[in-house]
Amino acid sequence: MDTTLIVGACQAGVQLASVMRDLGDTDAIVLIGEEAHRPYQRPPLSKGWLKSELTPDDVILRSREWFAGRGIELISGDRVVTVHRDPDGSGTATTVGGRVIRFTRLALTTGASVRRLTVAGTDYRGVHYLRDADDALTLEPALREPDVEHVVVIGGGFIGLETAAVARQLGKSVTVLEAGPRLVGRVVAEETSAFYLAAHRRRGTEVVLDARITRIVGDDASAAGRKGSVTGVELADGRIVPADLVVVGIGVVPRVELADQLGLEIDNGIVVDSACRASDGRTVAAGDCASMPNPYPLGLGGRVRLESVNNALEQAKIAAATLLGRPQPYVSVPWFWSDQADLKLQIAGLSTGYDEVVVRGEPDSEKFGVLYYRDGRLIAADMVNRPAEFMAVRHALMKGHTIPPDAAADVDVPLKQSVIDPAALAA
């Protein structure tokens, strides 16, 4: 019997296996992940999990019975370290635990690993990262320790700001250190960045932009074998920001080690085509590890690597179809979200290459939108606490429709009433 091996028991890996069964595949499927936990959702780890609103069962993707019922062999707590491919495309994978898995089809959903801070002092007790369930299981109770009064978050992206918001809600003194000139600078426009800077400061968080970190400082170990504890973060200007706990959130790095072994092309991830095929024409890749042609119809072309649940799910569908000999191009309107205290940011589309921005509503009201245009056409939007308008924009983009800039600025007219079809107008 043929066997499909899916390396990476993440959201994309589970989706890929599920879709193969939905498409009628009856061959063996092996899904392997190095974490001891059953496959789970990552986004809640920096949101509801840190708030103690969720239990482990709340974030689990599928039950053991589901995997068994679908005929999917799930291997947890073991890591594939070598992959060998035979000339006919089949191959063998070997794990740390000594398993040898033969396969006829291979999918890489290896995800990404947390980017590490490269300064002295990162080994002090109290320095945390937040990428996986083990990180969250350690960080959540640590944030609630009564002797943790000062929390420093290194990184002003979504993970950092979500964590900072939770820490403030717990009554901690919080400082965010961002190396760039603005918050979430790679993703949103200046208008959205400026809003989040002001909003976090209003909630009592200190934010330092253009922060240059020289080292993490701590006390000396007072007992034999005891690691010292963090006490602060030193900046290039000599300032030491007090810290009883530090959370580092400076991005992730795609996991491409196995792809490199196989000689696959790598460029900020595993290079795939629009059908999720890697450069060997046999392997597929999906999720955070995959660098693909821009799937957004309104995009500027080039390659993108999208870190989102939506992309993981949609890309996995395409990868599954390709493995079964039914390739189709991946075309999608990306969307993302971030919960920071009582602020819900929802993003539709990709704003890369915008030449005009329209602010809809008043940012100080904490219910507003930023709409992005290129050549007069809507290409993306950031919506803060405006879920209905997010859906209106998302649906418009999915249909290839637009909203004229002057109409977008008029808050007296519901956004969905301003949607137009450019093709119909041209006709």
Salt bridges, closest charged atoms under 4 A:
ASP22 OD1 - ARG70 NH2 2.58
ASP25 OD2 - ARG21 NH1 3.28
ASP25 OD1 - ARG105 NH2 3.15
ASP27 OD2 - ARG105 NH2 3.49
GLU34 OE1 - ARG255 NH1 2.82
GLU35 OE2 - ARG42 NH2 3.22
ASP57 OD1 - ARG38 NH2 3.94
ASP78 OD2 - ARG99 NH1 2.61
ASP86 OD1 - HIS84 NE2 3.09
ASP86 OD2 - ARG102 NH2 3.25
ASP134 OD1 - HIS37 NE2 2.76
GLU140 OE2 - ARG144 NH1 3.42
GLU162 OE1 - LYS47 NZ 3.28
GLU190 OE1 - ARG182 NE 3.57
GLU206 OE2 - ARG239 NH2 2.81
GLU234 OE1 - ARG215 NE 3.10
ASP273 OD2 - ARG277 NE 2.88
ASP280 OD2 - ARG85 NH1 3.43
ASP288 OD2 - ARG131 NH2 3.10
GLU307 OE2 - ARG305 NH2 2.99
GLU314 OE2 - LYS317 NZ 3.15
ASP339 OD1 - LYS344 NZ 2.72
ASP342 OD1 - ARG203 NH2 2.80
ASP364 OD1 - ARG202 NH1 3.99
GLU366 OE2 - ARG202 NH2 2.89
GLU366 OE1 - ARG203 NH2 2.70
GLU389 OE2 - ARG360 NE 2.93
GLU389 OE2 - ARG386 NH1 3.27
ASP421 OD2 - HIS401 NE2 3.75
